[in-house]
């Protein structure tokens, strides 16, 4: 009788231990699967923005003596110097891929901005000529384009006026964790 009780107790103990091991392994497998499973859109933030403010730059100041049609002449001269791209309004939609640490606009997919910092309150990025600062609390974006010193010097020698060092655009953005379509 004693042996039978001992056997029953021992079998019950082995069963509980085996069940505990199986459950632990199952939970670990599920946890690892969730941690490593690719998220279709979970790593990206999609922005659709509306410009609220453009650079406060007076085109006439780019010339020693302003031409009659300042805008047309400025665009022509900027095109000839190869800097007209700096004066084209930046994109209004963006994908911020937090896994790849990149910011790309479908409107200019050849220009990739690297994410420098990511926090619950702000995402900052930069490329060779642009900076990107998204305030996650109030959904505002500041996008700045730097005009290199060589281009500014060349312009001043040719036209007598000065180009700004930086052009800053401000946006109000709406975000989603998946594309609109």
Buried (B, 14 or more C-beta within 10 A) or exposed (E): EEEEEEEEEEEEEEEEEEEEEEEEEEEEEEEEEEEEEEEEEEEBBBBEBEBEEEBEBEBEEBBEEBBEEBEEBBBEBBEEBEBBEBBEEBBBBBBBBBEBBBBBBEEEEEBBBBBBEBEEEEBBBBBEBBBBBBEBEEBBBBBBBBBBEEBBEBBBEEBEBBBBEBBBBBBEBEBEEEEEE
